[in-house]
């Protein structure tokens, strides 16, 4: 029997609060014990990835307490409820089914009279068939020329995840000769965003994917009109250049304005939608459906690992538990995501949404105020770039920022150069290994300005290469981590009521239905 | 007489600490008083920008205390010392002269027997002449073809600032028919970064700008070799395709490997170097020297405003004081930078370095530990994109995050579309005005999940357009703000010792001179 309880009502949490034992990281990682700790504090992930937490401020005692917390918070049972189709998104009274887009973890989930796994797979199949026809030249522009560019029009979850994944795999696909179409993205209502994309593509050879579940997202509909105008001005028929990704009940679903429509539903939130048709259409067009299927396989494999009730065998749950320990016991308010891979340059921006929009909340799933801190601020940039930027504060600032590194043994494009006895790839990897130790262990110096206190915790996810399977696994890892943390904090991680007020006020500004300070600010901006 | 004192030794700071009076933002901004507050709490910046702080948690009392703090901390006098050539970067025993690249604020600064203003202007002139020759086809590739692309090779300050400014002005320049060359950037030691750029440009028509003050930055020299190999493989002579931006004493300065060399010096740190030749060469090549000169003028104008000892007339100083109030009195650990302009998409990444590398420190300028928090974590993305991402946490999360908005009345490309009675530009502006009020005032709702506590402070910088002058002013504003905050915290904002340890350890990894945990992590990464 599942019971949803606040974190601070759990005995295991109370034990953690009362425990004043802290891990001394420089000590824990020193000498041969350090090497053993690195070997021991690791857990396999899917797609050849592995999660390493030797540089986190935990030890066997704390891990045992976290394991008890996982049990008492019923993390595994709650995940099971979720994938078996319970109404986990209680605020909006919805199931939460994004894992179902990539695998069947539990029983069949039937909603609205439909087997939802079949529904998602069916839409993916439609997207795959459509993509194949485009690639084969069976679907072309009015002049019979093949489409060469695909442009996603969407915002938030319809933009950040698909964009991060496209960028992660663009060079990999180029190298594997499976880059079928270049992809671009229009998201911002700033007209310069759409105009800038339109100025740098051949619109006559471009397919536009309009992504809006409700069919009413202001930014997206505005940008659609923007693009339609451009198509018309170029003498083209917009309906020959646009497809829709939307819900079956949206005004876009059966419109003749689109070449095709692909469906999602209310059981997958925007930030969890990369493995639905929201990601599937553009990624299948860009890379081919086989590549998208491989990405889904990586995610599905990770979802399975997340079923293990033992956090020490479950990288997603363990990461979640350590994160809560750092947030609520150690009191760290931010977390940095630092992929040592240029391909993952926008992955931190996706995780920022995934995490902060899911768990940036002050009331529990029953609408009661919680008396503990919840989701942290997430930010990050790729290494080594970050090293020459904000790492100064991470090393020597007055606050401690836990770090999430990622490192890969191989690059994607296979070009490299040997300078001073090492390749660029080796330098990249040497830097991330060095940073882990520098943060954890620090270094004393006679000059305090050159001293490093150390004790700055990090974990690292290591893999062979950024490729479809490993990107899928990485994405699912963080989706599952965020889900488990939502369970621990007793939040509804699947709604986002906090974005509503701004929308309402913006409409009032545009309707000139304002006074006081809002009118004054609007006047300053000449609205 | 200047005296450098810790923040917590100042009587004015003590008054702030003891003052338990807090501004109730929903109240302060309500009704007609709210409109008056918006009118009153504003200060002009350079280039037609203005700084608005009506939605900050300050009132006349607190502003008066902050004014006293500015006096007691001698902010104005310290700035004067700086631009008159004192050794402000005490750790490295260097002057701090970035303002001198764009104007003469005080007396002549002579160092190493050279008038430094003349030196910087001379190098800018060299860069301008070089750019004009490239644009005129007087400097070409070996086949006599004009160069069409300029690629900056640099990292940290040699990358983030110039890249952010290029992106800020690229569409503006396109619209004004002054986009002379497209610019690209190679920064990361990840070989996929350079390979990816090289695969998507015509190297035979590309000029590469190698930027390294010391001439020894590992990432940059590695990427230079990478590019030279590619040029050689294409049958080209690298020395006909490369220029250097470096110090006169570096190994690159007089090398025959470069078409030309442009000089900077040790008195300008990387993150403050955008207005030196580090930004000047690539921006003059991309946009023409006149555009770069306009950018410098905007920055110079802002630098002059920063001389005003009255913070209420000095937007840079006021912003700094309010930031310290939020960080040290109200206890907020992070700040979000939210430009409502797609052109400024990478400006937050530049500010992240500028701020976090300057003031992310735990010892004062005498090397003594400070007992107060210093630089916050800085992160951000453009609006409205952020609204559909991490704003959920900003609105309803358990921590308060102060916000720095930017809004512009006009877009750059002049294309727009009218939907539902308003243009995209109007929607963009309406959104930022609405967000300010939503954050500050919140909204009560019977459903706590739909309630907004408000009390979340923000400021906004408003301008007509992102153009050369306003980008210069914006850049200088934040440089000066960070400088004033460094004075308040009594830090040396101009060194970055915190980046050294990682470099040292990475070298040891590459030399296989490691054991224990570092060896174990290196093995996992196959180094």
Interface residues (C-beta under 8 A of the other chain):
Chain A: X29 X30 X31 X32 X33 X34 X35 X37 X38 X39 X50 X52 X54 X55 X91 X155 X156 X157 X159 X160 X171 X174 X187 X188 X189 X190 X191 X192 X193 X194 X195 X196 X198 X199 X218 X219 X221 X222 X223 X225 X226 X229 X270 X333 X334 X340 X341 X342 X343 X349 X352 X353 X356 X357 X358 X359 X360 X361 X362 X363 X367 X368 X369 X370 X372 X373 X374 X375 X377 X378 X379 X381 X382 X383 X384 X385 X387 X388 X389 X390 X391 X392 X393 X394 X395 X396 X397 X398 X399 X401 X407 X409 X411 X412 X413 X414 X415 X416 X417 X419 X420 X421 X422 X423 X424 X425 X426 X427 X428 X429 X430 X431 X432 X433 X434 X435 X436 X437 X438 X442 X443 X447 X448 X449 X450 X452 X453 X460 X462 X492 X495 X496 X497 X498 X499 X500 X501 X502 X503 X504 X505 X506 X507 X508 X509 X510 X515 X516 X517 X518 X519 X520 X521 X522 X524 X525 X526 X527
Chain B: X29 X30 X31 X32 X33 X34 X35 X37 X38 X39 X50 X52 X54 X55 X91 X155 X156 X157 X159 X160 X171 X174 X187 X188 X189 X190 X191 X192 X193 X194 X195 X196 X198 X199 X218 X219 X221 X222 X223 X225 X226 X229 X270 X333 X334 X340 X341 X342 X343 X349 X352 X353 X356 X357 X359 X360 X361 X362 X363 X367 X368 X369 X370 X372 X373 X374 X375 X377 X378 X379 X381 X382 X383 X384 X385 X387 X388 X389 X390 X391 X392 X393 X394 X395 X396 X397 X398 X399 X401 X407 X409 X411 X412 X413 X415 X416 X417 X419 X420 X421 X422 X423 X424 X425 X426 X427 X428 X429 X430 X431 X432 X433 X434 X435 X436 X437 X438 X440 X442 X443 X447 X448 X449 X450 X452 X453 X460 X462 X492 X495 X496 X497 X498 X499 X500 X501 X502 X503 X504 X505 X506 X507 X508 X509 X510 X515 X516 X517 X518 X519 X520 X521 X522 X524 X525 X526 X527
